């Protein structure tokens, strides 16, 4: 792990003077800050949250929850949920192949976001309305009152259930006092961000709020060949609200918002690993080289030579963090996103009970082009204006809550209904150099390497009778593959309707004056209907299958025949699917719940123990490649593609969790500790293996598989269904603390140790099928993006300057992340060493923050790290003696990565009135 002396010193100081993972300068009411800007309170425990759907002090809530205040968000520079990482140690939010693919993890558990068929293990709510995928929450936040991060299974308090945790973002509501704010920021990469808001009364009973954000910035990646930048920002966000309070007992809050993004995302760089008997990782890459024609240089990776011969500069493998990328001519990362919605929240005090209704409608559309091979060689692409996904979601939540038996019982009953239509269009096509790349890949990596000639037809310098009587058929297949350029999907369309309803209850029994028992229960009914239609113009796949399938059983021809078929039909790209429609449906009924026993011996101290069961629905893998392996034609399967539709299904994810916790809050000090143990059955894993996306449920086997789950066979490693058990566990401790040693000083600390790992013997689902060999590294190892240790800390100092009301600001926060692996298949080349990210802000503020000027920097020390590393698409080479790679028997895989943002800095001018 990379460490520096100053960080160790800072960590020791933080431990000696505990802080909290959020700033506590402002007391927070149910929906809005109770303190005026610049004013401060003295008790760090008086943050009021609604995590239990009741307004309670954070220190009195017997669950693990972090509440990040508006002041803390502003100081840290958080504009979307990714930047919450600096403030909540158990949370990690990252994005990958597009802005729609965000993934949130809590305690090391989350869902890889590249497949829209998977819902998130960590649910995102904004103003009580469920956002069906985490990536949809990667918009600008606008002015926020607070963010609550609930850890562990959720389902008896919020409308939508979640297996690992929940992020609830609460925006500032309209005020009956006129006010507003405005700010403008400018920074490096020509960053411009402007934000404004105004609020006030329209009548005595009606208040309004209008706000907007505009952001523009150059991209962090540079493509010198095309003189363009990628991963830029060009977006705006508007939100309007009306608050109608006809009486003291009745209120309505109407919210409408709209987001537009027109941005190029998301480029990736080569890592340059896996060469000449050495395994690099994200921090110690090995630089590939080329030493002449194959096979003379036996230690070369043949894919590197092929790419180089077809136009890929070798310099792109040498320094990933230069952020210089390779983009095929004519290809684009252009993306367009529109996200809008309306919601209506009604609260009616009926006397003995309060009725709450939250009605929401969301419409989200995201289109994303890509140079999908991330190289200068045109291998794969998605065209702009065709590929995209759209979610249209209606949701309705009802809650009725009150007290009974002389306040001995606080009861809550609720119901939730959601109906969502998901449309996905895909047109993944082979590029204009795919055919030559594919034939050169075969020739250079096998018995024909002496004939390697990237400028000759079929990449063959000559065509001897190397295959006997089969030679004409084999060489004809080479020619078909050589000409398979710009073929593939014309338009694949996926339709999914998800309808779910649930009934839930959450009840707190006050057994004595200081002993409470909480009991919650939820019933969920989930139904999904699926349909897909395919269009494809790749006729070479069918022709090569017909010509070469008979030779797959011939030991002398099997490797070449299988390679030609596989590369012709990669990802089930075949005209055999042209015009084909498949259908399926699935339904589930699930009971979940929670039980909490909490004891409060005095006003400052709370202890609790809880059990909860969480659930995330099963569904469909929205990727045609999951239907079957590409070697045999669909016609060989009874029922064709429809007969294989069951291969797209995956089972629901279940989490059984226990937690022990304690909270202390008195005056300037608060301390929260939670011990947890979670066990996941049928954990939903989405993995890209370099060719296709695999979606597989992960379970364990209580009997010894003798290493059969770690080999290259898809047939070994089965388990009797009666011996199938949980496959993933997360065990650890969380500490959050805050100290306010002086009126103008706040110090905070968050610490999480989470051992989030797979069992030692793994199977594919609850029926005990063998694990896919692409996942052979998983057994016994930690999950991806699940560091065992995370430490966060922040300190703010807002001293008075003179007696005119001026205040200074000195703020710094840091997140220390331990070692972890960024790839969901856990290949060692994707390992990331530990790192630290520091943000800082200094400024001067006028009385009551009427004006402010602030200098800021994100990632102050320009820490280089990757969000996710992955197998470069279709770029797995062949082994040539004496090369031996223990991580990749039989091939040499190249790797690419989506990098985190570099250092940014700038100036912000702000006013409040």
HUHU-V930016 format. One record per pair of residues at least 4 apart in sequence whose C-alpha atoms are under 6 Angstrom apart, sorted by sequence separation. I is the first residue (numbers start at 1). J is the second residue. If there is no record, write none. Layout:
I/J
I/J
This chain:
14/18
29/33
35/39
50/54
105/109
125/129
187/191
202/206
223/227
280/284
281/285
308/312
350/354
403/407
430/434
434/438
436/440
437/441
440/444
456/460
467/471
472/476
478/482
511/515
540/544
544/548
545/549
554/558
557/561
558/562
562/566
566/570
569/573
639/643
665/669
688/692
845/849
846/850
885/889
28/33
29/34
50/55
73/78
78/83
96/101
105/110
125/130
186/191
201/206
202/207
223/228
245/250
274/279
280/285
307/312
349/354
404/409
443/448
444/449
454/459
456/461
511/516
569/574
600/605
635/640
638/643
665/670
688/693
740/745
763/768
764/769
801/806
821/826
846/851
28/34
49/55
85/91
95/101
104/110
125/131
155/161
186/192
201/207
223/229
245/251
280/286
348/354
373/379
403/409
443/449
453/459
465/471
510/516
552/558
600/606
634/640
664/670
687/693
740/746
763/769
764/770
800/806
801/807
845/851
846/852
27/34
49/56
85/92
95/102
124/131
154/161
185/192
200/207
222/229
244/251
273/280
348/355
373/380
403/410
452/459
453/460
509/516
599/606
634/641
664/671
687/694
763/770
764/771
800/807
823/830
845/852
48/56
94/102
154/162
185/193
200/208
221/229
244/252
347/355
372/380
402/410
403/411
444/452
452/460
453/461
509/517
599/607
663/671
686/694
708/716
709/717
739/747
763/771
799/807
822/830
844/852
26/35
48/57
49/58
94/103
103/112
111/120
153/162
184/193
199/208
221/230
243/252
347/356
372/381
402/411
443/452
451/460
508/517
598/607
663/672
686/695
708/717
798/807
799/808
821/830
844/853
47/57
48/58
93/103
103/113
111/121
153/163
184/194
199/209
219/229
243/253
346/356
371/381
401/411
451/461
508/518
598/608
662/672
685/695
738/748
798/808
821/831
843/853
46/57
47/58
82/93
93/104
102/113
110/121
153/164
183/194
198/209
219/230
220/231
242/253
346/357
370/381
401/412
507/518
597/608
662/673
685/696
737/748
798/809
820/831
821/832
843/854
879/890
92/104
101/113
152/164
153/165
183/195
198/210
219/231
242/254
273/285
345/357
370/382
400/412
507/519
597/609
661/673
705/717
737/749
797/809
820/832
842/854
879/891
92/105
101/114
120/133
152/165
182/195
197/210
219/232
241/254
272/285
273/286
275/288
345/358
369/382
400/413
506/519
548/561
596/609
661/674
684/697
736/749
797/810
819/832
842/855
878/891
26/40
45/59
91/105
119/133
151/165
182/196
197/211
218/232
241/255
272/286
344/358
369/383
399/413
506/520
596/610
660/674
683/697
736/750
796/810
819/833
841/855
877/891
878/892
25/40
91/106
150/165
181/196
196/211
217/232
240/255
272/287
344/359
369/384
399/414
505/520
595/610
660/675
682/697
683/698
735/750
796/811
819/834
841/856
877/892
90/106
150/166
181/197
196/212
217/233
240/256
272/288
343/359
398/414
505/521
595/611
659/675
682/698
735/751
795/811
818/834
840/856
876/892
877/893
90/107
149/166
180/197
195/212
216/233
239/256
343/360
398/415
504/521
594/611
627/644
659/676
682/699
734/751
795/812
817/834
840/857
876/893
149/167
180/198
195/213
216/234
239/257
342/360
397/415
504/522
594/612
658/676
681/699
734/752
761/779
794/812
817/835
839/857
27/46
28/47
29/48
148/167
179/198
180/199
194/213
215/234
238/257
342/361
368/387
397/416
439/458
440/459
503/522
593/612
658/677
733/752
760/779
794/813
816/835
839/858
875/894
24/44
27/47
28/48
148/168
179/199
194/214
215/235
238/258
341/361
367/387
368/388
396/416
439/459
458/478
503/523
545/565
593/613
627/647
657/677
733/753
759/779
760/780
793/813
816/836
839/859
147/168
178/199
193/214
214/235
237/258
341/362
367/388
396/417
458/479
502/523
544/565
592/613
657/678
702/723
732/753
758/779
759/780
793/814
815/836
838/859
839/860
147/169
178/200
193/215
214/236
237/259
340/362
341/363
366/388
395/417
502/524
656/678
701/723
732/754
758/780
792/814
815/837
837/859
838/860
872/894
177/200
192/215
213/236
236/259
276/299
340/363
366/389
395/418
501/524
656/679
701/724
731/754
732/755
758/781
792/815
814/837
872/895
146/170
175/199
176/200
192/216
213/237
236/260
339/363
365/389
394/418
458/482
501/525
655/679
700/724
701/725
731/755
757/781
791/815
814/838
871/895
872/896
30/55
145/170
174/199
175/200
176/201
191/216
212/237
235/260
339/364
365/390
394/419
500/525
655/680
700/725
730/755
757/782
791/816
813/838
870/895
145/171
191/217
212/238
235/261
338/364
364/390
393/419
500/526
654/680
700/726
730/756
756/782
757/783
790/816
813/839
870/896
144/171
145/172
190/217
211/238
234/261
338/365
364/391
393/420
541/568
621/648
654/681
699/726
700/727
729/756
790/817
812/839
869/896
870/897
144/172
189/217
211/239
234/262
337/365
363/391
392/420
499/527
541/569
620/648
653/681
699/727
729/757
812/840
869/897
189/218
210/239
234/263
337/366
363/392
392/421
498/527
620/649
653/682
698/727
728/757
789/818
811/840
868/897
210/240
233/263
336/366
362/392
391/421
498/528
619/649
653/683
728/758
811/841
868/898
103/134
176/207
209/240
232/263
287/318
336/367
362/393
391/422
497/528
619/650
727/758
787/818
867/898
102/134
209/241
232/264
335/367
361/393
390/422
497/529
618/650
727/759
787/819
810/842
866/898
867/899
102/135
174/207
208/241
231/264
335/368
361/394
390/423
496/529
541/574
618/651
755/788
787/820
809/842
866/899
867/900
101/135
174/208
208/242
230/264
231/265
360/394
389/423
496/530
618/652
754/788
809/843
866/900
100/135
174/209
207/242
231/266
334/369
360/395
389/424
495/530
617/652
753/788
785/820
808/843
865/900
207/243
333/369
359/395
388/424
495/531
538/574
539/575
616/652
753/789
785/821
808/844
206/243
332/369
333/370
359/396
388/425
494/531
538/575
616/653
752/789
784/821
785/822
807/844
206/244
332/370
358/396
387/425
494/532
537/575
615/653
752/790
784/822
807/845
123/162
205/244
358/397
387/426
493/532
536/575
615/654
751/790
784/823
806/845
830/869
122/162
205/245
331/371
357/397
387/427
493/533
614/654
751/791
784/824
806/846
862/902
121/162
205/246
357/398
492/533
614/655
750/791
806/847
862/903
121/163
122/164
124/166
126/168
356/398
492/534
536/578
613/655
724/766
750/792
805/847
121/164
122/165
123/166
124/167
125/168
126/169
127/170
356/399
492/535
534/577
535/578
613/656
749/792
860/903
122/166
355/399
491/535
534/578
535/579
749/793
859/903
272/317
355/400
382/427
490/535
534/579
612/657
681/726
748/793
858/903
22/68
354/400
382/428
435/481
436/482
489/535
490/536
534/580
611/657
680/726
681/727
721/767
748/794
822/868
823/869
858/904
270/317
354/401
381/428
435/482
489/536
533/580
611/658
721/768
747/794
822/869
857/904
327/375
328/376
353/401
381/429
435/483
488/536
533/581
610/658
680/728
720/768
747/795
857/905
23/72
271/320
326/375
327/376
328/377
353/402
380/429
435/484
488/537
532/581
610/659
679/728
719/768
746/795
856/905
326/376
328/378
380/430
435/485
487/537
488/538
532/582
609/659
679/729
718/768
746/796
775/825
856/906
269/320
379/430
380/431
434/485
487/538
531/582
609/660
678/729
718/769
745/796
855/906
379/431
531/583
608/660
678/730
718/770
745/797
855/907
378/431
432/485
530/583
572/625
608/661
677/730
717/770
744/797
854/907
378/432
379/433
431/485
432/486
530/584
571/625
607/661
677/731
716/770
744/798
854/908
378/433
379/434
430/485
431/486
530/585
607/662
676/731
744/799
853/908
269/325
430/486
529/585
606/662
676/732
853/909
430/487
528/585
606/663
675/732
852/909
80/138
429/487
430/488
528/586
572/630
605/663
675/733
714/772
852/910
80/139
429/488
527/586
605/664
674/733
700/759
714/773
851/910
80/140
429/489
480/540
527/587
582/642
604/664
674/734
701/761
713/773
851/911
79/140
80/141
428/489
526/587
569/630
604/665
673/734
700/761
701/762
712/773
850/911
79/141
427/489
526/588
604/666
673/735
700/762
709/771
850/912
427/490
525/588
672/735
699/762
700/763
850/913
312/376
427/491
525/589
566/630
672/736
699/763
22/87
426/491
524/589
566/631
671/736
21/87
426/492
524/590
565/631
671/737
698/764
699/765
710/776
21/88
425/492
477/544
523/590
670/737
697/764
698/765
265/333
425/493
523/591
670/738
697/765
264/333
424/493
522/591
669/738
264/334
424/494
522/592
669/739
264/335
423/494
521/592
522/593
668/739
263/335
423/495
521/593
668/740
262/335
422/495
520/593
70/144
262/336
422/496
520/594
70/145
261/336
421/496
519/594
70/146
261/337
421/497
519/595
69/146
260/337
420/497
518/595
68/146
260/338
420/498
518/596
68/147
259/338
419/498
517/596
67/147
259/339
419/499
517/597
67/148
258/339
418/499
516/597
66/148
258/340
418/500
516/598
66/149
257/340
417/500
515/598
65/149
257/341
417/501
515/599
65/150
256/341
416/501
488/573
514/599
256/342
416/502
514/600
64/151
255/342
415/502
481/568
255/343
415/503
254/343
414/503
254/344
414/504
253/344
413/504
253/345
413/505
252/345
412/505
252/346
412/506
251/346
412/507
251/347
411/507
250/347
410/507
250/348
410/508
249/348
409/508
249/349
409/509
223/324
221/323
222/324
223/325
408/510
221/324
222/325
32/145
571/692
687/824
32/172
98/265
98/266
97/266
690/871
690/872
691/873
690/873
691/874
690/874
159/397
159/416
156/504
156/505
156/506
156/520
156/521
156/522
445/878
163/614
163/615
162/615
163/616
162/616
153/614
163/655
373/873
117/620
117/621
117/622
62/608
281/829
282/830
280/829
281/830
281/831
282/832
112/686
303/877
302/877
298/880
59/663
277/883
45/665
43/667
44/668
271/895
43/668
270/895
271/896
270/896
269/896
269/897
268/897
268/898
108/756
89/750
90/752
89/752
108/786
89/790
89/792
21/736
20/736
20/737
19/737
20/738
187/905
18/737
19/738
187/906
18/738
19/739
186/906
18/739
186/907
185/907
185/908
184/908
184/909
183/909
21/748
183/910
19/747
20/748
21/749
182/910
19/748
20/749
21/750
86/815
182/911
18/748
19/749
20/750
181/911
18/749
181/912
180/912
180/913
179/913
38/848
37/848
37/849
1/833
2/834
1/834
2/835
